[in-house]
């Protein structure tokens, strides 16, 4: 990574995941990073890593070239107001909050700052994240690559137009919760029929891992893979009949649409 200084406003799970990816890959030294958070306990954890602690949002913004806004959407107005006088149009703003557009950032700052909008997900914490990114029209290739690398160090990155950034939240940002819900239902059934919980948990996790690798590596579409598991007259067909009769695919589609709708609401407050 370049010698540009990177600061994080917010020290929660997402900031921690990004910072851990940077440090564990040796992309930057801890002494080259800054962080600010209202939670003293979180700052103490960061300080023990050797990361610089800023005393305020405005101080952090003044001292860094790339500013990562790792706070909840509901806190953006306050943070943007706090840093407005500490940024100029050379500062790069990175937003990772659902529904917060590049235009929203610029309006809050009153400045045409170059920006990168990112939708990461929580597996970033394990180095297995899936992040969607888009860029403003006035950011340099060098700065965009710098921002993108922060997320690529902890998983896969896809570049999208901003017009798709609200919709993609349903695809990668919120979707781990759908997977966990499905896993919970499978685990509850296994326990109900007397299968030991830990054994079932291990089998379910490995099934998800293997199925994901089949999707990635087999060269087959999801439809073909479903067909290959579903022997005529067999057990899988019976399970799929119930799922389809209860419109589970349609429910998932509708759930993802509701996710996108909420993202749009968050960006239009």
Buried (B, 14 or more C-beta within 10 A) or exposed (E): BBEBBBBBBBBBEBBBBBBBBBBEBEBBEBEBBBBBBEEEEBBEBBBEBEBBBBEBBBBBBBBBBBBBBBBEBEBBEEBBBBBBEBBEEEBBBBBBBBBBBBEBBBEBBEBEBBBBBBBBBBBBBEBEBBBBBBBBEEBEEEBBBBBBBBBBBBBEBBEBEBEBBBBBBBBBBBBEEBEEEBBEEBBEEBEEEEBEEEEBBEBBEEEBEEEEEBEEEEEEEEEEBEEEBBEEEEEEEEEBEEEEEEEEEEEBEEBBEEBBEBBBEBBEE
